[in-house]
């Protein structure tokens, strides 16, 4: 499916029961009326540089009544935020395009609950989420985001900071053998979001409940949460998304030995020497 409401060529895929699609979507069995509120929420995933997770669609399984949506970056390199490395030169425009997709286009294709939209970033997609999308639009959604193998401190002004930081659950998932530039930027992002929470008057316990960090996996490299590699590592975490973001989340990710929501996991984040 595609969207040009933002002025950028956004392509995206939806995984949901057939009857949740609108008749206008062209999906066989689609019977929902356009622009109506559905009963299912959404997990919107932004892939890493190159777009592998757009192809794999690791969040396509319905969990905790969340349908899966994966969005393709609107440029030839398939880099969310454009640019390269930590310099995401089109971050503002790309974040706005994702928000426009959710607010203006998706309801024309599928019935969903706009008050129950969660998020996932993978590598470069996590940079866009943490650096641009969550600061600009997190206060609108008041849900949660899993930042896999990538994060950066907010690169734009945080809109309605108190609402965002007190109502968005943020989980940082990394590995001990992460890419060197991310070994700097992930801890910086953790610190920045913690500071926003402190500034909002949250206690240490409240921050620990809303912001969690784990980097215990080792041996798989960038995004290799299973100790093996990128694709299988991302799938491992996405298979347990509800155990990280759900209302009854227990932090158990099958294939990761430690509980990923354990607050003590915050301390051993790698720093590059």
Backbone bond lengths (Angstrom), bond angles and torsions (degrees), N, CA, C in turn:
res aa  C-N    CA-C-N  psi(-1)  N-CA   C-N-CA  omega(-1)  CA-C   N-CA-C  phi
1 X - - - 1.449 - - 1.515 108.59 -
2 X 1.312 116.56 162.17 1.456 119.22 -176.11 1.519 110.76 -141.44
3 X 1.346 113.89 160.64 1.463 121.22 -178.89 1.520 108.41 -146.00
4 X 1.325 116.42 131.81 1.465 120.97 175.00 1.523 111.49 -123.66
5 X 1.332 117.43 15.57 1.459 119.83 -179.27 1.523 111.86 -60.81
6 X 1.334 116.43 -30.59 1.463 120.18 -178.05 1.518 112.48 -84.32
7 X 1.335 116.91 -7.70 1.452 120.57 -174.18 1.508 113.05 90.38
8 X 1.336 117.32 -5.97 1.456 122.60 176.83 1.524 109.35 -110.56
9 X 1.329 117.69 147.26 1.473 120.61 -178.80 1.526 111.50 -79.08
10 X 1.316 116.50 90.44 1.457 121.93 -177.31 1.528 110.02 -95.50
11 X 1.323 116.35 123.56 1.463 121.76 172.32 1.519 108.88 -109.12
12 X 1.322 116.15 144.49 1.457 119.03 -179.44 1.516 110.65 -152.89
13 X 1.328 114.77 158.43 1.455 122.25 178.68 1.522 108.93 -122.21
14 X 1.314 115.58 144.82 1.461 122.54 179.99 1.519 108.68 -123.34
15 X 1.322 116.67 135.00 1.460 121.85 172.66 1.521 108.07 -118.00
16 X 1.332 115.88 110.00 1.462 121.83 -176.52 1.524 108.42 -155.76
17 X 1.333 117.76 161.79 1.466 119.43 174.05 1.526 110.52 -55.97
18 X 1.320 116.51 142.92 1.469 121.12 -173.23 1.518 112.57 -55.30
19 X 1.342 116.93 -38.42 1.462 118.49 -174.37 1.525 113.11 -72.85
20 X 1.339 117.85 -7.55 1.461 120.54 177.02 1.530 112.17 -84.15
21 X 1.334 116.54 -15.66 1.460 120.08 176.95 1.526 109.93 -77.58
22 X 1.309 115.70 152.10 1.460 119.65 177.84 1.523 109.91 -80.17
23 X 1.309 114.99 157.63 1.462 119.38 176.92 1.525 110.46 -60.86
24 X 1.331 116.15 -35.78 1.462 120.47 -178.22 1.523 112.92 -69.65
25 X 1.338 117.76 -17.03 1.462 120.30 -178.24 1.516 112.57 -69.07
26 X 1.322 116.19 -22.69 1.454 120.19 -177.65 1.510 114.17 85.78
27 X 1.326 117.56 0.61 1.467 121.07 178.56 1.522 109.09 -77.17
28 X 1.325 118.80 126.24 1.470 120.65 178.88 1.528 111.08 -56.93
29 X 1.319 116.22 131.14 1.457 121.08 -179.11 1.502 114.39 88.99
30 X 1.334 117.33 -3.11 1.457 120.31 179.37 1.516 111.61 -70.17
31 X 1.323 116.93 121.52 1.464 120.89 -176.15 1.524 113.26 -126.78
32 X 1.320 118.18 -5.31 1.465 120.25 -177.07 1.527 110.44 -71.09
33 X 1.319 114.88 149.37 1.464 119.75 175.22 1.523 109.26 -79.81
34 X 1.312 115.97 142.75 1.461 120.52 178.87 1.521 110.86 -65.22
35 X 1.317 115.36 149.10 1.466 122.85 175.14 1.519 112.81 59.08
36 X 1.334 116.18 37.19 1.457 120.96 174.47 1.523 108.98 -119.58
37 X 1.322 115.99 151.26 1.460 120.92 179.80 1.517 109.94 -78.94
38 X 1.316 116.31 125.76 1.452 121.51 178.25 1.515 111.66 -93.69
39 X 1.314 115.51 -177.07 1.463 121.26 -178.77 1.522 112.50 -95.33
40 X 1.326 117.38 -14.07 1.459 121.14 -177.51 1.524 111.30 -98.80
41 X 1.322 115.04 145.58 1.450 120.40 171.84 1.515 110.62 -88.08
42 X 1.327 116.30 -169.54 1.462 122.08 -174.05 1.527 109.67 -138.87
43 X 1.318 115.96 144.05 1.461 122.63 167.49 1.524 107.02 -116.16
44 X 1.331 116.32 106.36 1.466 122.70 -177.10 1.525 109.11 -92.77
45 X 1.332 117.05 121.82 1.462 121.76 -178.11 1.526 111.12 -110.87
46 X 1.328 115.54 133.38 1.459 122.38 171.83 1.522 108.05 -107.95
47 X 1.326 116.52 122.94 1.457 123.13 -173.99 1.526 112.19 -73.15
48 X 1.325 115.45 173.17 1.451 121.57 175.12 1.517 112.08 -86.08
49 X 1.325 115.91 176.89 1.460 121.44 -178.27 1.530 110.74 -57.68
50 X 1.318 115.73 127.30 1.451 121.08 -178.63 1.509 113.96 101.43
51 X 1.343 117.32 -21.10 1.459 120.80 170.71 1.511 116.97 86.24
52 X 1.344 119.27 16.09 1.462 120.23 -177.17 1.524 112.39 -57.06
53 X 1.317 117.51 -42.28 1.465 119.85 -177.09 1.521 112.92 -73.51
54 X 1.342 117.58 -16.41 1.464 118.86 170.97 1.517 109.15 -69.19
55 X 1.315 117.06 -39.76 1.461 121.56 177.83 1.526 110.40 -68.71
56 X 1.326 116.26 -47.13 1.465 120.85 -175.39 1.526 112.73 -70.90
57 X 1.343 117.17 -32.93 1.467 123.17 -178.70 1.535 110.30 52.10
58 X 1.337 118.63 61.20 1.466 121.21 -173.80 1.522 114.94 -69.24
59 X 1.330 117.91 -13.14 1.464 121.44 -179.92 1.521 112.33 -104.05
60 X 1.320 117.81 22.03 1.461 119.13 -174.83 1.526 113.66 -74.02
61 X 1.320 118.67 -21.85 1.466 120.15 178.57 1.526 109.83 -73.20
62 X 1.323 116.90 135.87 1.466 121.41 177.18 1.523 108.84 -71.45
63 X 1.318 117.00 124.71 1.459 122.67 175.48 1.516 108.88 -130.63
64 X 1.325 116.08 134.27 1.461 121.09 176.62 1.525 111.25 51.26
65 X 1.328 114.91 39.29 1.464 122.35 177.49 1.527 112.76 64.84
66 X 1.326 117.31 26.22 1.465 121.60 175.82 1.525 109.33 -107.67
67 X 1.318 117.50 119.12 1.460 120.65 172.25 1.523 108.74 -74.66
68 X 1.312 116.99 158.63 1.451 120.90 -178.84 1.517 112.51 -98.17
69 X 1.313 116.54 136.10 1.466 122.85 174.07 1.525 107.43 -132.52
70 X 1.325 117.08 131.27 1.458 121.32 175.22 1.524 107.90 -125.03
71 X 1.327 116.30 135.87 1.465 121.91 -171.13 1.525 109.36 -119.15
72 X 1.328 115.93 136.47 1.461 121.92 -178.55 1.526 110.59 -93.64
73 X 1.316 116.10 131.31 1.468 120.64 178.48 1.529 110.57 -59.56
74 X 1.333 117.24 138.92 1.471 121.17 -172.88 1.525 113.99 -86.69
75 X 1.322 116.86 52.77 1.462 120.14 175.27 1.524 109.46 -151.98
76 X 1.309 115.83 164.67 1.466 120.81 -173.56 1.525 112.52 -63.53
77 X 1.327 117.34 -35.48 1.465 120.83 -178.39 1.526 112.51 -78.85
78 X 1.324 116.20 -10.18 1.468 121.57 -177.09 1.536 110.30 58.45
79 X 1.328 115.13 47.81 1.461 123.13 177.27 1.526 108.40 -109.42
80 X 1.318 117.48 116.74 1.460 118.91 173.87 1.526 109.28 -67.81
81 X 1.314 115.32 126.68 1.453 121.34 -177.86 1.508 113.70 87.03
82 X 1.337 116.87 -3.41 1.458 119.96 179.72 1.516 111.86 63.15
83 X 1.325 116.32 -160.53 1.453 120.97 179.19 1.516 111.98 60.48
84 X 1.331 115.16 -141.35 1.458 120.66 178.07 1.514 108.93 -162.84
85 X 1.326 116.07 160.76 1.457 119.91 179.43 1.516 111.48 54.21
86 X 1.319 115.81 -129.75 1.460 120.83 179.20 1.525 112.63 -92.09
87 X 1.312 117.09 0.46 1.468 121.59 -179.09 1.527 109.11 -96.87
88 X 1.320 116.38 86.99 1.461 122.22 -176.26 1.531 108.84 -96.11
89 X 1.331 114.95 86.61 1.462 121.69 -168.68 1.523 113.78 -69.46
90 X 1.325 117.65 -22.26 1.465 121.07 179.68 1.526 111.67 -108.24
91 X 1.322 116.27 21.76 1.456 120.14 -174.53 1.515 114.12 -58.97
92 X 1.317 117.08 -42.25 1.472 120.40 -178.43 1.521 110.60 -62.67
93 X 1.328 116.70 -48.08 1.468 120.86 -178.30 1.523 111.62 -66.13
94 X 1.323 117.40 -40.79 1.462 119.92 -178.70 1.528 111.50 -68.61
95 X 1.331 117.14 -39.89 1.462 119.57 177.17 1.527 110.70 -62.21
96 X 1.322 116.42 -42.31 1.466 120.36 178.41 1.521 110.89 -64.01
97 X 1.331 117.34 -35.60 1.460 120.86 179.65 1.523 111.39 -66.62
98 X 1.329 116.98 -39.41 1.466 120.21 177.25 1.525 109.94 -64.61
99 X 1.320 116.69 -43.52 1.461 119.48 178.19 1.520 111.32 -62.35
100 X 1.323 117.28 -41.47 1.467 121.44 178.12 1.522 111.23 -62.95
101 X 1.321 116.87 -39.48 1.461 120.46 177.22 1.521 110.70 -57.17
102 X 1.319 116.25 -47.11 1.465 120.67 -177.91 1.520 111.03 -69.39
103 X 1.316 116.74 -43.51 1.460 120.96 -173.63 1.529 113.22 -77.93
104 X 1.334 117.21 -33.79 1.467 120.01 -168.62 1.525 115.33 -115.03
105 X 1.332 117.72 -28.14 1.456 119.26 -171.82 1.523 114.38 -107.59
106 X 1.311 117.79 -43.79 1.465 119.52 -168.81 1.518 113.71 -58.87
107 X 1.327 116.94 -36.76 1.463 119.28 -178.25 1.521 112.57 -68.48
108 X 1.322 117.35 -13.45 1.462 120.07 173.42 1.525 111.49 -78.10
109 X 1.330 115.84 -17.60 1.460 120.76 -176.54 1.520 114.00 -109.49
110 X 1.331 117.35 -28.40 1.462 120.11 -175.14 1.526 108.67 -152.75
111 X 1.322 116.38 146.55 1.467 121.00 176.65 1.527 108.73 -85.67
112 X 1.314 117.11 123.21 1.466 121.29 178.99 1.519 109.58 -145.93
113 X 1.325 115.24 166.30 1.457 121.51 179.87 1.532 108.86 -93.42
114 X 1.321 118.73 108.58 1.469 120.61 -176.83 1.522 113.54 -68.08
115 X 1.326 117.50 -10.63 1.460 120.82 177.03 1.525 111.89 -90.55
116 X 1.332 116.56 4.33 1.464 120.71 -176.61 1.534 109.76 -135.81
117 X 1.332 115.41 55.23 1.466 121.48 -178.51 1.527 108.94 -109.63
118 X 1.325 116.05 112.06 1.461 122.97 178.06 1.527 109.64 -101.40
119 X 1.332 115.41 171.24 1.460 119.80 -172.80 1.524 111.90 -138.58
120 X 1.331 114.05 154.08 1.464 122.36 175.11 1.522 108.61 -140.77
121 X 1.312 116.34 136.03 1.452 121.17 171.27 1.512 110.05 -116.54
122 X 1.317 116.06 147.68 1.461 122.33 174.17 1.525 107.93 -125.75
123 X 1.317 117.86 116.47 1.463 122.71 175.17 1.536 110.77 53.55
124 X 1.334 118.38 -112.44 1.458 120.41 179.62 1.514 113.04 -59.23
125 X 1.331 117.17 -32.12 1.462 120.57 175.49 1.515 111.88 -65.40
126 X 1.342 116.48 -32.53 1.463 120.40 175.58 1.522 111.45 -69.45
127 X 1.333 116.49 -32.66 1.466 119.35 176.00 1.521 110.46 -63.96
128 X 1.334 116.74 -43.17 1.460 118.84 178.40 1.525 110.51 -65.62
129 X 1.327 116.61 -42.67 1.462 120.22 -179.38 1.523 111.42 -60.27
130 X 1.331 116.72 -54.15 1.465 120.51 -174.14 1.517 113.06 -74.40
131 X 1.341 116.41 -35.16 1.454 119.64 -176.32 1.510 114.70 -82.83
132 X 1.342 116.56 -28.23 1.465 119.55 -170.84 1.530 114.04 -132.28
133 X 1.333 117.98 -52.30 1.459 119.25 -171.20 1.527 112.48 -69.98
134 X 1.323 117.07 -51.43 1.468 119.26 -177.99 1.527 111.68 -62.15
135 X 1.338 119.85 -45.00 1.469 118.16 176.81 1.525 113.56 -60.00
136 X 1.324 117.07 -39.15 1.464 120.07 -175.26 1.518 113.06 -81.89
137 X 1.342 117.70 -35.55 1.462 120.03 -169.28 1.529 114.85 -127.32
138 X 1.316 117.94 -4.59 1.462 120.04 -177.24 1.515 113.68 -56.80
139 X 1.329 117.07 -36.25 1.465 120.41 -178.56 1.520 112.10 -65.13
140 X 1.332 117.86 -22.47 1.465 120.74 177.58 1.527 111.61 -72.19
141 X 1.335 115.75 -32.89 1.466 119.44 -168.76 1.524 113.45 -97.71
142 X 1.328 117.87 -38.34 1.472 121.76 174.75 1.531 111.64 55.47
143 X 1.323 117.18 47.10 1.469 120.61 -177.39 1.524 109.66 -127.43
144 X 1.323 117.67 -103.30 1.450 119.73 -178.49 1.507 112.44 -171.60
145 X 1.338 114.90 163.96 1.461 121.11 -179.87 1.524 109.41 -145.18
146 X 1.326 116.04 137.15 1.460 122.13 170.74 1.524 107.38 -102.35
147 X 1.315 115.79 120.60 1.464 122.14 -179.67 1.525 108.03 -102.71
148 X 1.324 116.29 99.11 1.455 121.65 -178.83 1.521 110.94 -88.25
149 X 1.306 116.13 127.32 1.471 124.62 170.28 1.522 113.30 44.61
150 X 1.320 115.29 48.42 1.454 120.32 175.98 1.513 111.28 167.96
151 X 1.314 116.72 141.49 1.469 121.83 174.12 1.518 108.04 -173.94
152 X 1.305 114.78 154.01 1.457 120.79 174.32 1.525 108.37 -145.28
153 X 1.313 115.98 157.86 1.460 119.99 175.96 1.525 109.22 -63.51
154 X 1.334 117.73 154.33 1.464 119.89 178.25 1.524 112.03 -52.24
155 X 1.331 115.46 131.80 1.461 122.38 -179.89 1.521 112.20 -100.96
156 X 1.323 116.28 -3.71 1.461 122.71 179.71 1.521 108.28 -132.66
157 X 1.308 115.93 167.32 1.456 120.11 177.17 1.523 110.31 -60.95
158 X 1.320 116.40 140.09 1.461 121.22 179.12 1.524 108.34 -85.40
159 X 1.309 116.26 117.14 1.458 122.10 -178.27 1.522 109.51 -80.36
160 X 1.335 116.41 127.42 1.470 121.96 -179.82 1.527 109.51 48.74
161 X 1.321 115.43 59.75 1.460 122.18 -170.81 1.522 113.18 -55.98
162 X 1.328 117.72 -41.93 1.461 119.35 -177.54 1.518 111.90 -63.79
163 X 1.336 116.83 -42.09 1.464 119.70 178.38 1.518 110.68 -64.84
164 X 1.317 116.66 -45.87 1.462 120.06 -178.16 1.517 111.43 -60.45
165 X 1.315 117.14 -50.99 1.461 120.12 -170.24 1.523 112.19 -75.00
166 X 1.324 117.54 -22.17 1.462 119.78 178.74 1.522 113.08 -92.53
167 X 1.329 117.55 -5.80 1.467 119.57 -176.41 1.524 113.97 -128.14
168 X 1.339 117.84 -2.03 1.464 121.36 177.15 1.522 109.76 -107.24
169 X 1.329 115.92 123.52 1.456 120.52 172.75 1.528 107.90 -85.53
170 X 1.323 117.01 130.41 1.463 121.68 -176.40 1.521 109.03 -125.78
171 X 1.334 116.64 122.62 1.464 120.66 175.57 1.521 109.75 -117.77
172 X 1.319 115.63 125.32 1.460 122.74 176.72 1.527 108.18 -99.12
173 X 1.324 117.28 116.77 1.463 120.70 178.75 1.523 109.53 -115.90
174 X 1.323 116.28 121.13 1.453 120.86 -177.69 1.525 109.34 -137.72
175 X 1.334 116.26 -168.57 1.461 122.25 177.17 1.521 108.79 -132.66
176 X 1.310 116.05 165.67 1.458 119.77 178.45 1.528 112.12 -71.82
177 X 1.339 116.55 -24.17 1.462 120.07 -178.39 1.528 110.71 -112.57
178 X 1.329 114.65 50.90 1.460 122.34 -178.95 1.536 110.42 -75.03
179 X 1.344 115.98 163.59 1.462 121.11 176.18 1.528 110.75 -57.14
180 X 1.331 116.24 145.53 1.459 120.89 -172.94 1.523 112.74 -58.18
181 X 1.339 118.20 -45.01 1.463 118.64 -176.89 1.525 111.20 -66.79
182 X 1.330 117.56 -28.10 1.459 120.80 178.86 1.525 111.55 -79.48
183 X 1.325 117.47 -21.99 1.462 119.92 175.87 1.525 111.22 -66.77
184 X 1.309 116.73 -19.97 1.463 121.30 171.87 1.526 111.25 -89.99
185 X 1.323 116.59 -47.60 1.465 119.72 -168.50 1.521 112.96 -75.22
186 X 1.325 118.62 -31.99 1.470 119.13 179.87 1.529 110.88 -65.02
187 X 1.348 119.86 -51.53 1.469 118.34 176.57 1.524 113.38 -59.10
188 X 1.330 117.02 -34.94 1.463 119.66 177.06 1.523 111.12 -63.31
189 X 1.325 116.29 -38.37 1.459 120.41 178.18 1.519 110.73 -67.45
190 X 1.333 116.21 -44.67 1.466 120.40 177.87 1.523 110.04 -56.52
191 X 1.314 116.44 -47.61 1.466 121.12 -178.98 1.525 111.38 -62.29
192 X 1.319 116.79 -42.46 1.465 120.49 -178.32 1.523 111.60 -64.21
193 X 1.330 116.81 -43.50 1.463 119.37 -179.77 1.530 111.48 -71.62
194 X 1.324 117.00 -34.50 1.466 119.49 173.72 1.527 110.61 -61.54
195 X 1.325 116.18 -40.98 1.461 119.81 -179.20 1.524 111.02 -65.03
196 X 1.328 117.03 -38.47 1.462 119.83 175.76 1.519 110.76 -59.96
197 X 1.334 115.84 -40.50 1.464 119.70 179.82 1.523 111.16 -68.53
198 X 1.318 116.49 -41.08 1.465 120.48 177.26 1.523 110.73 -62.25
199 X 1.322 115.63 -43.36 1.464 120.04 179.10 1.521 112.01 -63.45
200 X 1.341 116.13 -26.90 1.469 120.52 178.78 1.522 111.87 -83.08
201 X 1.331 117.01 -1.35 1.455 120.98 176.35 1.511 115.26 89.81
202 X 1.325 117.98 13.04 1.459 120.08 179.80 1.524 110.48 -75.84
203 X 1.324 115.77 145.12 1.459 121.04 176.83 1.524 109.75 -79.17
204 X 1.325 116.17 169.25 1.462 120.45 178.60 1.523 111.04 -59.67
205 X 1.331 117.39 -40.15 1.465 120.51 179.17 1.524 111.05 -65.66
206 X 1.316 116.82 -40.92 1.467 120.11 178.82 1.526 111.10 -64.95
207 X 1.318 116.07 -40.48 1.466 119.47 177.63 1.521 110.18 -64.42
208 X 1.328 116.72 -41.97 1.454 120.58 179.51 1.510 113.48 -62.64
209 X 1.331 116.80 -28.84 1.465 120.19 178.69 1.520 111.97 -77.93
210 X 1.327 116.51 -29.48 1.464 120.76 -176.31 1.527 113.29 -95.18
211 X 1.321 116.57 -29.99 1.464 120.37 -175.49 1.523 109.49 -123.79
212 X 1.324 116.31 116.80 1.456 121.33 -176.84 1.524 110.07 -125.77
213 X 1.320 115.10 151.42 1.459 121.69 -174.94 1.520 109.25 -139.27
214 X 1.326 116.58 136.01 1.461 120.17 173.18 1.521 109.53 -144.22
215 X 1.326 115.96 132.23 1.464 119.44 172.35 1.525 110.58 -138.03
216 X 1.327 116.00 33.54 1.461 120.10 -177.11 1.525 114.84 -71.75
217 X 1.357 121.16 -28.06 1.470 118.62 179.37 1.530 111.91 -59.89
218 X 1.332 115.85 145.34 1.457 120.58 -177.12 1.525 109.99 -145.22
219 X 1.316 116.10 144.24 1.455 120.71 173.25 1.507 115.48 102.55
220 X 1.328 117.43 -13.93 1.458 120.06 -177.11 1.508 114.38 -100.77
221 X 1.353 116.68 -6.35 1.452 119.81 -179.40 1.518 112.57 75.25
222 X 1.320 115.79 -157.02 1.463 123.41 -176.53 1.530 110.71 -58.14
223 X 1.326 115.86 117.98 1.469 123.91 178.67 1.529 113.28 67.42
224 X 1.322 118.35 6.59 1.468 120.49 -178.07 1.516 112.04 -83.13
225 X 1.303 116.34 66.78 1.462 121.44 -174.09 1.526 113.00 -67.50
226 X 1.321 116.80 -17.71 1.461 121.30 177.26 1.522 112.17 -94.37
227 X 1.333 117.21 6.02 1.451 120.68 -177.36 1.511 113.54 77.44
228 X 1.344 117.03 6.52 1.459 121.15 -175.37 1.523 113.06 -115.48
229 X 1.343 117.61 -55.94 1.444 118.55 -176.42 1.505 113.49 -176.45
230 X 1.326 115.95 -177.78 1.464 123.61 -172.17 1.527 112.53 -63.75
231 X 1.324 117.76 -59.13 1.465 121.21 -172.39 1.519 111.15 -62.96
232 X 1.321 116.66 -49.51 1.463 119.89 -178.21 1.522 111.34 -69.35
233 X 1.338 117.08 -31.47 1.457 120.11 178.54 1.516 112.64 -67.54
234 X 1.330 116.70 -43.80 1.461 120.42 177.07 1.524 110.39 -63.09
235 X 1.321 117.07 -43.82 1.461 120.05 -179.57 1.518 111.21 -61.39
236 X 1.333 116.63 -37.46 1.462 121.29 178.97 1.524 111.01 -56.74
237 X 1.326 116.36 -48.51 1.466 120.24 -178.93 1.523 110.89 -68.61
238 X 1.319 117.33 -41.42 1.458 119.58 -177.60 1.524 111.76 -66.98
239 X 1.320 117.59 -29.85 1.465 120.39 177.29 1.523 111.73 -65.06
240 X 1.329 116.99 -21.01 1.467 121.44 -179.40 1.528 111.88 -115.50
241 X 1.326 116.67 25.90 1.471 120.69 -176.29 1.528 111.89 -54.93
242 X 1.321 116.73 -41.91 1.463 120.05 -177.96 1.523 111.29 -64.21
243 X 1.332 117.24 -30.16 1.461 120.71 179.07 1.524 112.45 -74.81
244 X 1.336 116.23 -10.67 1.462 121.13 176.80 1.525 111.21 -103.44
245 X 1.326 117.12 -41.68 1.460 121.79 -172.22 1.525 114.40 -108.91
246 X 1.311 118.26 -16.38 1.458 120.80 -174.89 1.518 113.04 -66.51
247 X 1.324 115.87 162.61 1.467 121.10 -179.84 1.523 111.55 -61.18
248 X 1.335 116.97 -29.43 1.464 122.01 179.24 1.528 110.73 -109.77
249 X 1.307 117.52 30.99 1.466 122.03 -176.42 1.525 111.20 -55.96
250 X 1.349 115.34 132.56 1.459 119.94 -179.54 1.525 112.96 -112.12
251 X 1.335 117.30 -1.68 1.453 120.41 176.21 1.513 115.69 78.31
252 X 1.330 116.72 5.76 1.462 120.34 -178.67 1.524 109.62 -88.84
253 X 1.318 116.30 116.12 1.461 122.66 174.66 1.519 106.85 -115.56
254 X 1.309 116.35 108.78 1.458 120.55 -177.91 1.523 109.96 -59.18
255 X 1.333 115.67 120.48 1.457 120.82 -176.98 1.517 113.07 110.49
256 X 1.344 117.07 -14.64 1.466 122.09 172.11 1.519 106.76 -111.24
257 X 1.321 116.99 122.72 1.463 120.57 -170.64 1.520 113.29 -68.16
258 X 1.320 117.70 -33.69 1.458 120.98 -178.36 1.524 110.95 -91.86
259 X 1.323 115.97 153.89 1.457 120.94 172.29 1.527 107.98 -70.69
260 X 1.333 116.73 120.76 1.468 119.63 -171.72 1.523 112.83 -74.24
261 X 1.326 117.59 -12.25 1.463 120.14 179.98 1.523 112.53 -99.40
262 X 1.330 117.36 5.81 1.451 120.69 178.61 1.523 109.89 -67.36
263 X 1.323 116.31 123.84 1.463 120.25 -174.61 1.524 111.18 -60.73
264 X 1.337 117.82 -32.33 1.464 120.23 -178.90 1.517 112.39 -64.73
265 X 1.325 117.24 -16.53 1.464 119.94 177.45 1.523 112.03 -69.94
266 X 1.322 117.72 -6.51 1.461 120.50 -178.88 1.526 111.33 -68.58
267 X 1.327 117.35 -32.32 1.458 120.08 -168.51 1.519 116.32 -73.82
268 X 1.359 120.57 -33.67 1.462 117.75 -171.72 1.515 115.04 -88.55
269 X 1.335 118.47 20.71 1.457 119.10 177.86 1.522 109.96 -56.37
270 X 1.334 116.71 137.02 1.460 119.16 -176.46 1.519 111.83 -69.77
271 X 1.293 115.32 146.27 1.456 120.58 170.05 1.516 107.62 -128.49
272 X 1.295 116.67 140.09 1.462 121.32 -174.95 1.522 109.33 -83.97
273 X 1.305 115.63 130.42 1.466 120.02 -179.98 1.517 110.56 -95.74
